[in-house]
Amino acid sequence: MKHRRAQSIPARLSSSVLALTFLMAILQLIFVVILLNPPTLAQQRSNPAAPPVRDRTRGARMFTLTAELQSRVQTLESAKQADDPAVITTAGRSVLALSLREMGDIELMQASAVAIRTYRRSIDFENSVATRTDLALAYLQAQHLDESLSVVTDVLVADPENPRAWYVQGKVWMAKKRYDNAVTSFNHVLSLQNDPAALYLLGAAFLQLKEREKAKEAFRTLSDTARGRAGIHLQLADAYRAANNMADFSREVWEDGPAAKAKPPTSSPMDSVIADAAQLGSSFETVMPTRQERGRIDRLQVELRTLLASAFNDLGTAEARQEQYSLALAHFHEAADWNAHIPGLLRNTGIAAGRAMDYPECIRALRLVVAQNPQDNVARAMLGSTLFATHFYADAVEVFTPLGDSVLQIHQLAYSWAASLVQTNKYGEATALLNKLEQQQLSTETLTLVTQLWSQMANYEHAVQVCRRALQLDPNLSRVHYTAGLALLRLDRPAEAEQEFRDELQLDAGNVEAQFHLAFSLLQQSKNEQAVDLWKKVLVSRPDHAEANYELGKELRMEGKTGESIGYLEAAVRLKPFFEPAHYQLQAAYRAVGRSDDADREARIYRALKEKSRNITLPPPRPPTANPPASN
């Protein structure tokens, strides 16, 4: 039997699982460095001088952060100084709840439908009765009457002595034309608190129910409390017009003064009544800002947006330190929605994305961070590692290069750089880096990966040396004997390769690839019968092993067992339809048994594949592999 060159062997050098494990180790190491370096976790925000601490009741026109919110912010700052992530999380959620509520107040004042989303987000952080009442009012303002009624009814179940909730419910009943229910709600309001808008709407509801005397009593009380208030008679006129009581309507218009003119009717007179209630100075109502107030509101919104972004950033940082990376990433994104320019936010986003294995987001964020600060080696290391893990090898090399020899401090990082160099055919640079890396005290995992890089660069001799160095540290390492065996086959040393594969099978008897390559090493030593038996054993456990089918079929054909070989060669062609040698061997087997048509078909396929492969433009030749220094 003619001796066969080992270069034909389909060696499998996959290391993706181990490489991914190494990436996670790198990310963990980098994240620990970050957590131990406070300046890298920016918790800064603009902190303008606080205005005088004053309580703000509903309807007050202050346009400053409330005293309660300022107090919560101070609690968060104290928690950050104490550096307890759990305490920071609690304080951050408290700040976010109230900041969102106050932002919702501004949006409601401006009649923005966004108020609904903002109040709902506030409730996510603090299920406050006050905020749920705000949400009900926002739903009402947006004409989502059923949602408003549902929310405010739940509030009243929890807090039946809440006059503002009763007021909102009453307005919903008015909008739904359920005036008997509205009367009940407004009576509850007035039993708890005097309010001109509640009196006005109560009277308007009585008018709709044709209870004129009760309506007039409510309006008399209102007129007494609102004596001298401009426009009160026109508002009462609107209530009478909505009830189609035109005589009283005319009287109220006249009472406002001989020159008074009634407002033109709207498409819904009741809408005018509900709108009038907001003009009566009620503490329950939100009044549209004046032109002079809009500038102050804009400034307050800017301050609140910055505060929200900072608090979300602080919350995300605390969560990341508690290894809640996906939640932290979501909160960093939310921070950016409010103010993307908070110091450190983009960096925190990239780091959390890396730990949450959201690699595209990690790359997006950290590319910007490194571009803005090329000296940020921690961000650079994580970016390079993530680019390597996602197979952007050329980009990874570009990012790693400025790190220089500092990568040797983290062996996994150095491996990632070296592997990226190998993948981009920069063998000289990879060899220089690996030689430096091997001077370190390396773990067996690192050595195992390094051996595969030497094999990929066709430096099989050195690959064998590193394998043996790893086995000296741990003789029971899996797949290291196997890797050494593959390298020895490439070096045309099949006897040594045989021993390596047998040693691998002592550690892992079910390793099909080791069995396959052991058979190949036996074939190289003309131990054909043993090789055939082994390949048959491989196919018992892995009938879909294309290479084993091919090698067994070819060997049987060469031994004259053509009929037996055909089934294996047909399986090889089916499993690897573009593998030229399998078609060639199969056409030869068909021809030998007189199946000319089948043989011609396989020959045509073989020629077509060969022609196609000739037309493929090959990459430039790889540079010669530098020889590493001799090992001691």
N, C-alpha and C positions, 0 to 999 in steps of 0.2 A: 504494500500500500504506500502510495506516494505521500511524503511528509507535507503537511499543509501549513501555510503561513498564518500566524495568529492574527495578522492585520485584517482578515476577513470577518472577524468575530463581531457580532452586533452588541458591543458592550453597552450596558445601561448604567449611567452615572447620575441618576436623578437624586437631588438633595433638597428638593423644595420643602419637605416637611421639616427637616432639621434647620434649614435656613430660616423658615418662618418662626420656628422656636427661638432662634437667635435674634431675629428682629424684635420679638416681644421682649426678650431680655434687654436689648439695647434701649427700647422705649422705656422700660422700667428703670434702668439705670439713669437715663437722661431725666426722667420725671423726678427721681429722687434728688438729683442735683438741683433741679429747678425749685423743688420745695424747700431745699435747704438754703436757698439764695433769695431772701425776701425781695430785693429790688427787682427781680425778674417777674414777680407776680404783682403787677401794678394794681394797687388798690386806691389810686388817686382819683379825685374828682375836683372840679371847681367848687370852692366853698366860699361864696361871697358872704360878706358880713351879714349876720342874721338880723332881720328886722326886729323891732320890739316885740316881745312875746305877748300876744293878745289872743284870746279865744275867738274863734270865728263861728258864729251860729249860722244856720242855714239862711241864705238870702242876704247875708252881710256882704258888703262890697269892699273887700280888703285887698285882694290880688297879691297876697304874700303867702308863703308857706305857713300853715297853721302852727300854733304852739305845740300841739300834739305831735305833728310830723317832725318838727325840729327836735323834740325830745327823743323821738325814735331814732333819728339820724345820729344823735349823740350817743345813744345806747349802742348802735352799730359800730361807731368809731371806737368806743371803749372795748367792745368785743374783739375788734381787730387788733387792738393793742395787747389784749390778753392772749391772742393767738390760739384760741380754742375753736376748731372748725365747727363743732356742733353748736356752740354758742353763737358763732357768726351766722350760721344757717338760720337759727331762730330769729336773730335780730334782723337779718337781711329780709326774711319773709315779712316781718312786721313793717319794715320801711316800705317794701314794695306794695303791700296791701293798701296802706294809706296814701302813698304817692299815686298809685293808680286811681284810687277813689277821687283824689283831688284833681287829677287830670281829667277824669270823667266828668267832674263838676264843670270844668271849663268847657269841655266839649258839649255838655248838655246846655250850658248857657248860650253856646253858639249854634244850638239846634243841629248838631252833628250826629248822624246816626252811628258814628264811631263810638259814641259814649256807651252804647250797649256792650260792645266788645271789651271796652276798657273796664267797665264795672264788673263784667263777668270774670275778667282776668284777676281783678282785685279779690273777688270772692274765692278764687283758687288758693289764695294765700291766707285769707282770713275770712271766715264765713260770718261776716258782720250783718246784724239786722239792719243797721243804718245803710250799708252799701246795697243790701238787697232791696231796700225801699227806693234807693236811688235808681237801681236797675229797673224796678217797676215803673218809675216815672219816665225813664228813658224809653222803655217800650211804649208807654202811653204817648209820648211825644212823637214817636215814629209810627203811631197808629197800629201797633201790634197789640190790640186790645186784649185778646185772649191770653197772650203771654204775660202781659202786665197784670191782669187779674189773677192769674195763677201764682205769680211771684208774691204779690202783695197779700193775697189770702194766706199763703204760707207764713209770711211775716206776722200777720195778726194772730195766727194760731200760736206762734212762739211768743208774741209780745202783744197781748190784747189791749194794753194801755198805751199804745203807740199812736199819738194823734196824727202824726204825719202820714203813717200808713193808712189810717182811716180816711184821711183827706185824699190820698191818691186813689184809694178804692172808690171813694165817692165820685171822683172825676171820671174814672173808668165807667162806672154805672151811668153817668150822665152821657158819655160818648156812646154807650150802647143803648141809650134811651130806656134804661131801667130805672125810672125816677123814684119808685117806691124804695128800691134798694139804696139809691143815692141818699134819700132822706135819712134812712137808718145810719148810713156811714157818716154823714155830716152832723147828725145829732151826737154821735159818739165823739166826733172831733170837739164839738162845743162843750160837751160834758167834761172834757179833759183840759181844754185850752180855748180862750177867746181868740177868734181869728176872723178878720173881715171877709176874706175870700170864702171861707166855709159858710158864713152867714149869707153872703150873696148867692152862692150856688144852692144853699138850702132853700132860699126864697124862690129861686128860679125853678127848682124841682117841684116845690109846692104848686107853682103856677101851672106846670105841665100836668099835675094831678088834679087841677081845677079846685085846689084848696086855697082860694084867693085870700081869705082872712089870715091864714097862717103865713102866706107869702108876705102880706103887708106887714105883719108883725115882725117878721125877720128883717124886712127892708127898713122898718122904723128903727129897729135896734142898730142896723148898719148905718143909717143916716145919722143917728145920734153920735155914734163913735167916729164917723167920718165927716163930721160937720166941717164945712169950709173946704172939703177936698174937691179940687177941680174935676169936673167930668162925672161925678157920682150919679147925677140924674141921667146923663146919657147912658151910663152903664145899666141903670135900672130900666131905662127905656128899651134897651136891647133885650132885657129879660121879658118885658111885657110883649114886645114884638114877637119874640120866639114862641110865646104862648098865644099869639094872634089876638091879644087884648089891645086893640088899637086906641081905645079911649085913654087908658092909662098910659099907653105909649106916648100919645100926644101931650098929656099932662106933664109927664116927666121931661119931655123935650122942652116945653114951655118953662118949667121950673128952673131949667139950667140957664134961662135968660132969653129975653126976646130975640137976641141975635143968634141964638144957638141953632145949629142945624144937626139933625139926626145923621148918624153915619149911614152911608149907603148900604143897603142890605147885601149880605154875602150869599153864596150859594146855600149855606147852611146857617140859619140864624143861631142855632145852638152852638156852632163853632165860635161865633162872635161872643156868646155868653161865656164860654169856657176861656176864651182869650182875655175877656175883660177881667176875669178873676185874678189874672197875673198882675194886673195894674193896681191892685188894692193894698199893696204893702204887706202881703202875707209872708210869714217866715217859712211857709211851706213851698213857696213858688220860686222858680228860677226865672229871672228877668233878663232879657236880652241886653247886652252891654251897650253903653252909649259910645259915640265916636271917640270921646276923650278917654274912655276906659280901655279901648281896644289895644292901645300901645302897651299899657300896663299888663294886660292879659297876655300879649305876645311875649313879653319879658318873663312873665311867670311860667309860661309854657316852656320856654327855653331852659329855665332853671329846673323845672320838673323833669324834662327830658334828660338832662344831664344827670340828675339825681337818680332817675330810673335806670339809666345805663350803668351808672356806677354801682348801684345796689345789685343789679343782675350780675355784673362782673364779680362783685364780692361774693355773691351767693354761689356762682359757678365755681369760683376758686375754692371755696370751702367744700363744695361737693366733690370736686376733683381730688382734694386731699383726703376725702373719705372713700376714694376709688369709685365714685358714682360718675363715671366719665361721660356716658351718653346724656345723662341729665345735665351735667355741667355744660356740655357742648350746646344743648338746647337753650340753656340760659345765656350762654355767651352770644348765641345768635340773636336772642331776644334783646340783649343789651345793644347789639349793633343796630337793631331796628329803631331804637330810641336815639342813640348817638354813637355812631361807629368810630368816633375819634377819641374815645376814652383811652388814656395811656395804658398800654399793655394788653388791651382787649384782643387785638388781632393775634398777638403772640399766644395768649391763653387759649384762644380758639384753635389755633394750629396744634398746640400741644395736646389739648383735650381730644381733638379729632384723631390724632395719632394713637392715643391710648384707647379710644373707642373703636379703632380700626376703620375709621372713615378716612381712608387714605387720600381720595381726591380732595376732600376738604382740608386735610392736613397740608397737602402740597400747595393748594391755592393760597392758604393763609400764610404759610411759612415762606413761600417764595417772596411775598411782599415784605415780610419781616426782614428777611436776609437782604433784600434789595435796599431797604431803608437803613439797615444797620449791618454792614458786612462783617463787623467784628463780633457779632452775636454767635459765638461758636456753638453754644448749646442748641439754638434754633437751627443752625447750619447742620449739626450732626443729625438731628432728628429728621430734617428735610432730606438729607442725603440717604439716610437709612430707609425712609419711606419710598423715595424714588427707586432705590435698589429693589425693595420688596415688590414694587409694581412694575418692574422690568424696564424702567426708563434708565438704562445703564449709562448711556452717554451723559445724560443730565446729572446722574448721581456722581459720575467722575468729576464733572465740572464743579459741583457743589462741594465734594470732599476735598479737592486739591488744596484749597487755601488752609486746610487744617494741618497739613504737613505731618510731622512726626507726633503731634499731640494725639493722633488717633490711636497710637500704640498704648495709651493709657486705658483704653477700652477695647479689648481684643476683638469683641464682636463687631465693633465699628471698623476696625482695621480690616477684618475679613470682608465686610460688606464693600469696602472700597476696592480691595484686591479682586474680589469676584466681579465687580463692575468693570475693572480694567481688563480682566480676562474676557468678559463678554463682549468688549469692544475691541478685542484683538491687540490690546496694548500690553503685550507679553513682557517687554523689557521693564516697564514701570511696575507691572504686577510682580515680577520676579524680585525686583529691588525691595518692594514693600514686604513681600512674604519672607524674604531673608531677614529683614529687620524684625518682623513679627515672631519668627522662630527663635530669636534670641531671648524672647520673653518666657516666663514660666506659664505655659499654656495648659488649659484644661483639655481633657480628652475629647470633648465635643468640638473644641476649636481645631485641634489636630485632625480630627476626622474630616472636617470640612476642608481644611487646608490640603489634605491628600488629594481630594477631588479636583481642586484647582490645579495642582501640579499635573494630574492626569489630563485635564482639559488642555493644558499647554503642551502635552506630549512629552513632558519630562517624567517619564515613568520610573526611571531609576530613583529620582528623589522622592517620588510619590511612595515607593516601597520603603525608603528610609524613614519617612515620616510615619507611615503605618506602623512600622516596628517600634518607633519611639512611643507612639500612642499605646501599643500593646504592652510595652514595658510598664507603663503607668497602670494599665488595667487589662490583664490577659483575657478578660471575659467581654470585651467590647464587641458588640454585634456589628456586622457589615465591614469591619476594618480588614479582617482576613480576606473577605470577598473583594474589597477594593484593591488590596495588594495582589490578589490573584489575577484580576483584570490587567493590572499594570505589568505583571510578569508575563502574561500571555502576549501583550504588546511587545515585550522585550524578547520574545521567542524563547522563553524559559519555561516550557510546559510542565516539566517535572516539579519545579518549585511552585508553580501555579496550582498544580494538582494538590499539593500539601496544604496550601492556603485555603482552597475550597473545602477540603476535608475538615480542616480546623474550623471553618465557618459552620459546617454542617454539624459538628460536635456541639456547637453553641445553639444552633437553630436548625434542627433536623428537617423542618418543613420549608426551608428557604428554597423555593423553586428555582430562582435565578442562580443560586450557588450550585444546585444540581445540574442545571443546564450547562453552565460554564465548566463544571468539573468534567462533564461528558466531552466537551470540546477539548479540554486539556488532555484527556485520555486519547482522543482521536489524534491529536498532534504527536502522541507517543506510539501511534500505531496499535493502541489497545482498542481496536474497533468494536469488538464484541461487547466490552464493558460500556463503551460509549453508547451503543445502540440500546442496551438494556436500561441505561440511565435515562435516555431520552424518552423511551417508552414509559418509564416511571413518571417522568415529568408530565407526560400527556394524560396519564391516568388522573392526576390531580388538576391539571390545567389543559384540557383539550383545545382551548382557544389560544394556546401559546404558538404564535405564528412561526417564530424562529425554530422552535423545537420540531414542529411539523416539517419545516423546510430541511433542516439538517438531517433529520431521520430519513425523510424521503430521498434526499440526495444520496445519502450513504447506502441505503438499500438498493437504489438503482445502480450505483457503482459496483455493488457486490453481486449484481446480476439478479436481484430479487425485484424485478421491474413491476410485476403485478402487485406485489405488496407495497411498493413505493408510491404507486399512483394515488391512493387514497390520502396519504400524508401530503403529497405535493398539491393535490386539489384543495385540501384544507388550507395550505399555506397561501395559495393564490386567492382563495376566498377571503382569508383574514387580512392579507396585504396585497390588494389587487394591483398596486403600482410598483411592486418589488420585481424588478426585471429578472434576476436570476431564477426566481421560482417559475416564471413562465418558460424560461429556457429549459430548465430541468424537466418540466412537465411535458413540453413538446417532444423532448428526446424520449421520455418514457412512453408517451402515446405512440410514437413512431416505432419504438422497439416491439410493441405488441400489435402492430398493424392497424392502429386507429389513425389513419392518414388524415381524415378530415379534421379530427380534433387536434392532431399535431400541427396541421397547417394553420388552424385558427390561433393556437397558442404562439406559433412562430410569428404570425402577423402582429399579435399583441406585443410580443417581445421586441420586434423591429420598430414598431411605433413608439414604444417607450424609450428605446435607445435613441431614436431620432429626436424625440422631444428633449431628452437629457442633453443631447449635443447642442441644442439651440439655447440652452440655459446659459445666461451670462454669469460666470463665476466671479466672486469678489476677488480683489487683489490678493496676491500671495501673502500669507502671514509672515511677519518678521521672524527671523530665526530665534529659537528659544535660548535665552542666556543660561549658561551653566552655573548653577549655584555653587558656592564654596563647598568643598568636601566636608562631610560631617565628621565629628570626632568619634 
